[in-house]
Amino acid sequence: MSDGCLAYRDLDQRLRCLAHLIRKAQALENGLEPATQHFGTDLLTVIATVMVAVYDARNAPPPAGALRARHAPMLNALLYECLHQVNAPHEKMRALARELLNDWDTFWVVLDHPELPLTNNEALPARPAALRHWVIARRIGMETRTAQDTRAFAHLASIIKTCRQHAVSPWPSLAEVIHQRRQGLKEKPLPS
């Protein structure tokens, strides 16, 4: 699950957070120009429809591919609209259309796998402030160089955050895990 950072674009299996897309669409919908309002409203309608379909599918799973097929005409209409707006004079509308086109499948993969989350809001209890220091650390560290580095960074961030949410210092927990693994033992579970 990503917010659209370009660093994630090379990952094969990823999912885009719809909350980020909703905020951008709402900004366009609340704009002053009728063309941007229309594009924002259309995008919000598609997102709302997809979200309802995914929640319904979680209660009564449809056959494989059924959700994508059912919503294909709506998604194709949005795709056409994005292609039409890719060179729009309005900067924000043009940028959003290009963002949608660049990451098209990552937004709608939830139609193929409705069990996946729609947003990363659950990972952000304090909203953007909760991840700000991780984004800064990633940038200061000159990003990660390999998929293994990315996984290690994400795992460490997750462990540290989990420990802090349970009012446990992450450093002794990490030291204990490293100690256990070096001795060939199974690591202790995270605090619950």
Buried (B, 14 or more C-beta within 10 A) or exposed (E): BBBBEEEBEEEEEBBBBBBBBBEBBBBBBEBEBEBBBBBBBBBBEBBEBBBEBBEEBEEEEBEEEBBBEEBEEBBEEBBEBBEEBBEBEBEBBBBBBBBBEEBBEBBBBBBEEBEEBBBBEEBBEEEEEBBEEBEEEBEEEEEBEEEEEBEEBEEBBEBBBBBEEEEEEBEEBBEEBEEEEEEEEEEEEBBE
